[in-house]
């Protein structure tokens, strides 16, 4: 298990990030989804929509107490960064925290999936394009217990191209 970019987003994640950052279209956002069951990375990265990903019996979205998908808008991010010294470009966002995740109903969280939603007002999972996936706790997973859970974004951003 590892972190990676979905095939549908390879070469495009900066475009999706900039669309959200520039509010173009107006209701575009990034959506963070937690998974409690997940297929192997080689299969996972082939899904082109969140609907297709969640339609596979091997993938199950979290449903712990207080779980909800995170919506990341233009107010939460800034423009991607061009790093001419290291010859790369990266996109960043703040750490994401789920307050009192679990408790009455718990999950073991194994992956987080970041998606692009071109229209948060009317879109469905079929409209969400998976961008990147991340192991939780370096592949060790995380079991909810009713305390805050924070997904820490790397100092190098959530994704970079080089």
C-alpha positions in Angstrom: 0.0 0.0 0.0 1.2 3.5 -0.8 0.3 7.0 -1.8 -0.4 7.7 -5.5 -2.2 9.6 -8.2 -5.2 8.1 -10.0 -4.6 7.4 -13.7 -7.4 9.7 -14.7 -5.7 12.6 -12.9 -2.1 12.0 -13.9 -0.9 15.1 -15.6 -4.1 16.9 -14.5 -4.0 17.3 -10.7 -2.5 20.8 -11.0 -5.4 21.8 -13.4 -8.0 20.5 -10.9 -6.2 22.4 -8.0 -6.1 25.6 -10.0 -9.7 25.3 -11.0 -10.7 25.2 -7.4 -8.2 27.9 -6.4 -9.6 30.2 -9.2 -13.2 29.4 -8.4 -13.7 28.2 -12.0 -16.3 26.9 -12.2 -17.8 28.8 -9.3 -18.7 25.8 -7.2 -15.6 23.6 -7.8 -14.0 22.0 -4.8 -11.7 19.3 -3.6 -13.5 16.5 -1.6 -11.7 14.3 0.9 -13.2 10.8 1.4 -12.1 8.2 4.0 -12.2 4.5 3.1 -12.4 1.7 5.6 -12.0 -1.1 3.0 -10.0 -0.7 -0.2 -8.7 -2.8 -3.1 -5.0 -3.1 -4.0 -3.4 0.1 -5.2 -2.9 -1.3 -8.7 -6.6 -1.7 -9.0 -7.6 1.4 -7.0 -5.7 3.8 -9.3 -7.8 2.6 -12.3 -11.1 4.1 -11.2 -12.2 7.2 -13.1 -15.0 8.4 -10.8 -15.8 8.2 -7.1 -19.0 6.4 -8.1 -17.1 3.6 -9.9 -14.6 3.4 -7.0 -17.3 3.0 -4.4 -19.3 0.7 -6.7 -16.5 -1.9 -6.4 -17.3 -4.4 -3.6 -13.7 -4.1 -2.4 -14.0 -0.4 -1.5 -16.2 0.9 1.3 -16.5 4.5 2.5 -16.2 5.2 6.2 -19.4 5.5 8.2 -18.1 6.0 11.7 -19.9 8.4 14.1 -19.4 12.0 13.0 -17.8 11.1 9.7 -18.6 13.4 6.7 -16.6 14.1 3.6 -14.4 17.2 3.8 -15.0 19.9 1.2 -12.0 22.0 0.4 -12.7 25.3 -1.5 -10.8 28.2 -2.9 -10.9 29.8 0.5 -8.8 26.9 1.9 -6.0 26.7 -0.7 -3.7 28.9 -2.6 -2.1 28.7 -6.1 0.1 25.7 -6.8 3.8 26.4 -6.3 6.5 26.3 -9.1 9.8 25.2 -7.7 12.5 26.0 -10.3 15.3 25.0 -8.0 14.1 21.4 -7.7 12.3 21.3 -11.1 8.8 20.5 -9.8 5.4 21.9 -9.1 3.3 21.1 -6.1 -0.2 21.7 -4.7 -1.0 22.1 -1.1 -3.9 22.3 1.3 -4.3 22.4 5.1 -4.4 19.3 7.3 -7.9 17.9 7.5 -9.5 17.1 10.9 -12.6 15.0 11.7 -13.7 16.1 15.1 -14.7 13.2 17.5 -14.5 10.6 14.8 -16.1 7.4 15.9 -17.1 6.5 19.4 -20.6 5.0 19.2 -19.8 3.5 15.8 -16.1 2.9 14.9 -14.2 2.1 11.7 -10.6 1.1 10.8 -9.6 3.7 8.3 -7.1 2.5 5.7 -7.0 5.2 2.9 -8.0 8.8 2.2 -9.0 9.7 -1.4 -8.9 13.3 -2.7 -11.4 14.0 -5.5 -12.2 17.0 -7.7 -15.8 18.1 -7.8 -16.6 20.6 -10.6 -20.0 21.5 -9.0 -20.7 21.0 -5.3 -24.3 22.2 -5.7 -25.5 19.5 -8.0 -22.8 17.0 -8.5 -23.0 13.3 -7.7 -20.3 10.7 -7.0 -20.4 10.1 -10.7 -19.1 13.6 -11.3 -16.2 13.4 -8.7 -12.9 12.7 -10.3 -10.4 10.9 -8.0 -7.1 12.7 -7.9 -4.9 11.0 -5.3 -5.0 8.4 -2.6 -3.1 8.2 0.7 -2.3 5.5 3.2 -3.4 6.2 6.7 -0.6 6.1 9.3 1.9 4.9 6.7 -0.2 1.8 5.9 -0.8 0.9 9.5 -4.4 2.2 9.4 -6.3 4.1 12.1 -9.1 2.9 14.3 -11.6 5.5 15.3 -12.5 5.9 19.0 -14.4 9.1 19.3 -11.3 11.4 19.4 -10.2 13.9 16.7 -8.5 12.4 13.7 -6.2 14.6 11.7 -5.0 13.8 8.2 -1.6 15.5 8.0 -0.7 16.9 4.6 3.0 16.6 3.7 5.2 19.8 3.9 5.7 19.2 0.1 1.9 19.4 -0.5 -0.7 16.8 -1.3 0.7 16.1 -4.7 3.6 17.2 -6.9 4.9 16.7 -10.4 8.5 16.6 -11.3 
